[in-house]
């Protein structure tokens, strides 16, 4: 999708714009500001960390300033969501008759603690030295921290953000892995340092079974900006002993990433499952249907097939069927690649 088309979609879907000129005594300055109507904590976190290429496009606040005077001017702009973020403060330097755009995303860790949509306000101001030339308060909504937004508008999507739910260093993820290593002869999970990757993956799968995690149906929600879904963090899936397809996928991806395996999230129409490379940067990938983790022992007896083997077979079948039906319908989120472009764990 062309960049200008993407920007048009973002602005039309996410922003309310009010433009006001505020001349000061020191300089003729025009200011307009665009504010995101709904703030998704995961987006705010990715943007605030500043490495993602879409950071400016997805910012919470976009300032547009112009200097119509013959002298240069320095404008200090500030945005803050009281009780949720610290002020985001920036200085914009303008030459004579110069205009600029500047993006801000106030962020605070408290945004990640909220699990419901709440109303909030964002305070905006701009000043030249001690002279305030712009001051407004806007209403916004803070969405739940565990709400994943899959798309802003077709065909633009934000599926790469799901990698933020992959949280390899969580204490409960470590607890599952501690259980898993006891299933191995060497009592060690060393990732690719051990040539028998399959045995480690199997031990991790069976450890999740030991924690009695089982499948539950998905819960969907729809916001003003597109299709969203509540996604459990791995620690919640372990504690609640339940996971839908995407919950289970990020859980297993977290377990694999923790020990240095290259995990991926596979998305096909209406479903998700996990993949793991059997060697670094390898095209040989093991696909696992995570919803089968709670399969009954009786099913293994009746089919003469372990749950792990059945899950691998089902994962491969679903991947190949989707690929054969429509290659464009298969989307793979490489967690390693997501980290490289600045999408880090929510926790």
C-alpha positions in Angstrom: 0.0 0.0 0.0 1.4 3.4 -0.9 2.4 5.6 1.9 0.1 8.5 1.1 -2.9 6.1 1.0 -1.9 4.7 4.4 -1.6 8.2 6.0 -5.1 9.1 4.5 -6.6 6.0 6.1 -5.0 6.6 9.5 -6.0 10.2 9.6 -9.6 9.5 8.6 -10.1 6.6 11.0 -8.1 7.6 14.1 -7.9 11.4 14.4 -10.2 14.3 15.1 -8.6 17.5 13.9 -9.1 21.0 15.2 -7.1 23.8 13.7 -6.6 27.1 15.4 -4.1 29.9 14.8 -2.6 31.4 17.9 -0.3 34.4 17.1 2.0 35.3 20.0 3.6 38.6 20.9 7.0 37.2 20.0 6.2 35.7 16.6 3.4 35.0 14.2 2.8 31.3 14.8 0.1 29.1 13.6 -0.7 25.8 15.3 -2.9 22.9 14.6 -3.0 19.6 16.4 -4.5 16.1 15.6 -5.3 13.8 18.5 -6.0 10.1 18.3 -9.5 9.4 19.5 -8.8 5.9 20.8 -5.4 5.0 22.4 -4.4 1.3 22.3 -1.7 0.8 24.9 0.2 -1.7 22.7 0.4 0.8 19.9 1.5 3.6 22.3 4.2 1.4 23.7 5.6 0.5 20.3 5.5 4.1 19.1 7.0 5.5 22.3 9.9 3.1 22.0 10.5 4.7 18.7 12.1 2.1 16.5 9.2 1.0 14.4 9.0 2.5 10.9 5.3 3.4 11.4 5.9 5.3 14.6 5.1 8.8 13.2 2.0 7.6 11.4 0.6 5.9 14.5 1.5 8.6 17.0 -1.1 9.8 19.5 -0.6 13.5 18.8 0.5 15.2 15.7 1.5 18.9 15.8 1.6 21.2 12.8 3.3 24.5 13.4 4.1 27.3 11.1 6.1 30.5 11.5 5.0 33.4 9.4 7.6 35.9 10.9 10.9 36.9 9.5 12.7 35.6 12.6 13.4 32.1 13.8 11.4 30.7 16.8 11.6 27.8 19.2 8.2 26.3 20.3 7.9 23.9 23.2 5.0 21.5 22.8 3.7 19.2 25.5 1.1 16.4 25.7 0.1 14.5 28.7 -2.6 12.1 29.8 -3.1 12.9 33.5 -2.9 9.8 35.9 -1.6 7.6 33.1 1.5 9.2 31.5 4.3 11.6 32.2 4.4 14.7 30.0 5.9 14.3 26.6 7.9 17.5 26.0 9.5 18.5 22.7 11.1 21.6 21.2 10.4 22.5 17.6 12.8 25.0 15.9 11.3 27.0 13.0 13.2 29.2 10.6 11.6 32.3 9.0 8.4 31.4 7.2 9.0 27.7 7.9 6.4 25.0 8.7 6.9 21.6 10.4 5.0 18.6 11.6 6.0 16.9 14.9 4.6 13.7 16.5 4.3 12.8 20.2 3.1 9.7 22.0 2.9 10.2 25.8 3.3 6.7 27.4 3.4 5.3 30.9 3.6 1.7 32.2 0.3 2.3 34.0 -1.4 2.1 30.6 -0.6 -1.6 30.5 -2.4 -2.3 33.8 -5.9 -1.4 32.6 -8.2 -4.2 31.3 -11.2 -2.3 30.3 -11.9 0.7 28.0 -12.0 4.0 30.0 -12.5 7.7 29.2 -9.6 10.0 29.7 -8.3 13.4 28.7 -5.2 14.6 27.1 -3.7 18.0 27.9 -2.0 19.9 25.1 -0.1 23.1 25.2 2.5 25.0 23.3 4.6 27.9 24.4 7.4 30.2 23.3 9.6 30.7 26.2 7.1 31.4 29.1 4.3 32.6 26.8 1.6 30.0 26.2 0.3 30.2 22.7 -1.9 27.1 22.6 -3.7 25.2 25.4 -6.5 22.6 25.0 -7.8 19.5 26.6 -9.3 16.8 24.4 -11.3 13.7 25.3 -10.0 10.3 24.3 -10.6 6.6 25.2 -7.9 4.3 26.5 -8.6 0.8 25.3 -7.8 -2.3 27.3 -4.1 -3.2 27.5 -4.8 -6.7 26.3 -6.7 -5.6 23.3 -5.1 -6.4 20.0 -6.1 -4.4 16.9 -5.7 -6.6 13.9 -6.5 -3.9 11.3 -7.1 -0.2 10.9 -8.7 -0.7 7.5 -8.5 -3.3 4.9 -6.0 -3.9 3.3 -3.8 -2.2 5.9 -3.2 -4.5 9.0 -1.2 -4.4 12.2 -0.7 -8.1 12.7 2.9 -7.7 13.5 1.9 -6.2 16.9 0.8 -9.6 18.1 4.5 -10.3 18.8 4.2 -7.9 21.8 2.1 -10.6 23.6 5.0 -13.0 23.3 6.5 -12.5 26.7 9.4 -15.0 27.2 10.8 -13.7 30.5 7.6 -13.9 32.5 8.0 -15.8 35.8 5.2 -18.3 34.9 6.7 -19.0 31.5 9.9 -19.8 33.4 7.9 -22.1 35.7 6.5 -24.1 32.7 10.0 -24.4 31.3 11.4 -25.6 34.7 8.8 -28.4 34.5 9.6 -29.1 30.9 13.4 -29.7 31.5 12.6 -32.4 34.0 11.1 -34.4 31.1 14.5 -34.5 29.3 17.3 -36.9 30.1 19.9 -34.1 30.2 17.5 -32.0 32.3 18.4 -29.0 30.2 16.6 -26.7 27.6 19.4 -25.2 25.6 17.7 -24.3 22.4 19.7 -24.7 19.2 22.8 -25.7 21.2 21.1 -29.1 21.5 20.8 -30.7 18.1 17.6 -32.5 19.2 15.3 -29.5 19.0 12.2 -31.8 18.6 12.6 -33.4 22.0 12.7 -29.9 23.6 9.6 -28.8 21.8 7.8 -32.0 22.8 8.8 -31.6 26.4 7.5 -28.0 26.4 4.3 -29.0 24.8 3.7 -31.8 27.4 4.6 -29.4 30.2 1.8 -27.1 29.2 -0.5 -30.1 29.3 0.8 -30.7 32.8 -0.4 -27.2 33.7 -3.9 -28.3 32.5 -4.2 -25.5 30.0 -7.1 -26.3 27.6 -8.9 -24.7 24.7 -11.7 -22.1 25.1 -13.5 -20.4 22.2 -12.4 -16.9 21.1 -13.9 -13.7 22.3 -14.1 -10.9 19.8 -14.8 -7.2 20.2 -15.2 -4.4 17.7 -14.1 -0.8 18.2 -14.5 2.3 16.1 -11.2 1.8 14.3 -11.4 -1.8 13.1 -11.4 -5.4 14.1 -10.0 -6.1 17.6 -9.6 -9.0 19.9 -8.8 -9.5 23.5 -5.7 -11.7 23.8 -4.5 -13.3 27.0 -0.9 -12.9 28.0 0.9 -16.2 28.6 0.8 -15.8 32.3 -3.0 -15.4 32.2 -3.4 -18.5 30.1 -1.3 -20.5 32.6 -3.1 -19.1 35.6 -6.6 -19.4 34.2 -5.8 -22.8 32.6 -7.5 -21.7 29.4 -6.5 -20.4 26.0 -8.1 -19.8 22.6 -6.1 -20.3 19.5 -4.2 -17.0 19.6 -3.7 -17.2 23.3 -2.1 -20.6 23.0 0.0 -19.5 20.1 1.6 -16.6 21.9 2.0 -18.8 25.0 4.0 -21.4 23.0 5.9 -18.7 21.1 6.9 -17.2 24.5 8.2 -20.6 25.7 10.2 -21.2 22.5 11.7 -17.7 22.4 12.8 -18.0 26.1 15.2 -20.9 25.2 16.4 -19.2 22.0 14.3 -21.0 19.5 12.9 -19.0 16.6 9.2 -19.0 16.9 6.5 -17.6 14.6 2.8 -16.9 14.8 0.9 -18.4 11.8 -2.4 -16.7 10.9 -4.9 -18.2 8.5 -8.5 -17.1 8.0 -10.2 -17.4 11.4 -7.4 -19.3 13.1 -3.9 -19.1 14.5 -1.2 -21.6 15.5 2.5 -21.7 16.3 5.5 -22.5 14.3 9.1 -23.1 15.4 12.2 -23.4 13.2 14.2 -26.6 13.8 17.5 -24.8 13.2 18.5 -21.1 13.1 17.2 -19.3 10.1 16.0 -22.6 8.7 13.1 -23.1 6.3 12.4 -26.4 8.1 9.6 -25.4 10.4 7.5 -27.4 12.8 3.8 -26.3 12.9 1.8 -27.1 16.1 -2.0 -26.9 16.6 -2.0 -25.4 20.1 -5.7 -25.9 20.7 -5.0 -29.6 21.0 -2.9 -29.2 24.1 -5.9 -30.2 26.3 -6.7 -33.3 24.2 -8.1 -36.2 26.2 -5.8 -39.2 27.0 -8.5 -41.4 25.7 -8.2 -39.8 22.2 -4.5 -40.8 22.2 -5.4 -44.4 23.1 -8.1 -44.6 20.5 -5.9 -43.2 17.7 -2.6 -44.8 18.8 -1.1 -41.3 18.5 0.3 -39.0 21.2 -1.2 -35.6 21.6 2.0 -33.9 20.6 2.2 -36.0 17.4 -1.4 -35.3 16.6 -0.9 -31.5 17.2 2.1 -31.4 14.9 0.2 -33.4 12.2 -2.8 -31.1 12.5 -0.7 -27.9 12.4 1.1 -29.1 9.3 -2.2 -30.0 7.6 -3.8 -26.7 8.3 -0.8 -24.8 7.1 -0.5 -26.7 3.9 -4.2 -26.6 3.2 -4.4 -22.9 3.7 -1.3 -22.4 1.6 -2.7 -24.5 -1.3 -6.1 -22.8 -1.1 -4.7 -19.2 -1.1 -1.1 -18.4 -0.4 -2.1 -14.8 0.3 -4.4 -15.9 3.1 -1.4 -17.2 5.2 0.4 -14.6 7.3 3.5 -15.5 9.3 4.7 -13.2 12.1 8.3 -14.0 12.7 8.9 -13.1 16.3 12.7 -12.6 15.8 12.0 -10.1 13.0 9.4 -8.3 15.1 12.0 -7.7 17.8 14.4 -6.3 15.2 11.8 -3.7 14.1 11.1 -2.6 17.7 8.1 -4.7 18.8 9.1 -5.8 22.2 7.2 -7.8 24.9 4.3 -6.0 26.6 5.8 -7.2 29.9 
